[in-house]
Amino acid sequence: MNAARLTNHMAQNASTVRALVQGLTDAQAHVRPNPDSWSVVEVLCHLLDEEREDFRVRIDYALNHPGETAPRIAPGTWVEERRYNEQDPYQVLEGFLRQRELSLAWLRSLADADWEATYPAPWGPIRAGDLAHAWLAHDILHLRQLVELRWHHLTSEAAPYDVQYAGPWQESAAEE
C-alpha cells in the first residue's frame, strides 16, 4: 500500500473535478442528457456525500472499530431524496473540495495504518486497503462521467456545427 501515491492521485482527481466543472453555466450543470443519466450537479452531490459518509467512514471503521458496521448509506436513493439536482453546483463543488482536503489530511495522518484490517461489508470482509483503492477507482468512474457530460454539452451547443472532425466518441476507451 503506497498511501502517498494514493493521496497524490486523489488530490489530482479533485483538481480534475474542479477543472471539468469550471465554466459551466448553472443550466448546463443541471442538464440530464437523458432520464437515466445524472447531471453534473448530481455527480458533484454524490461525490460530496461519498466523501463524507462512505469511504472515509468505512476505512475508519476497518482501522479503528473492528467488527463494527458503519452507519448505513443509500447513495442510489439520495439523488432524489436529497434533491441533488436542485443544489447550487459551485457550492457543492466547494463542499466536495473541502471534504477532500479533510480526507487527504486524515489519510496522510495514518502513517502506521494496518491496511489489511477488514470492514464487514454485506458481501464479506473487505480490507482497508481495498476500500482506499476503491475510493480512487470511484473518483475515476465519476471523472469519466463528468467528461461524458462535458461532451454532451459541447455537441449540443455546437449545432449547427459538427464535431465529427475531432474523431468518434467512444463510450469507454477501456471497452475498445
Secondary structure, 3 states (H helix, E strand, C coil): CCHHHHHHHHHHHHHHHHHHHCCCCHHHHHCCCCCCCCCHHHHHHHHHHHHHHHHHHHHHHHHHCCCCCCCCCCHHHHHHHCCHHHCCHHHHHHHHHHHHHHHHHHHHCCCCCCCCCEEEECCEEEEHHHHHHHHHHHHHHHHHHHHHHHHHHHHHHHCCCCCHHHCCCCCCHHHC
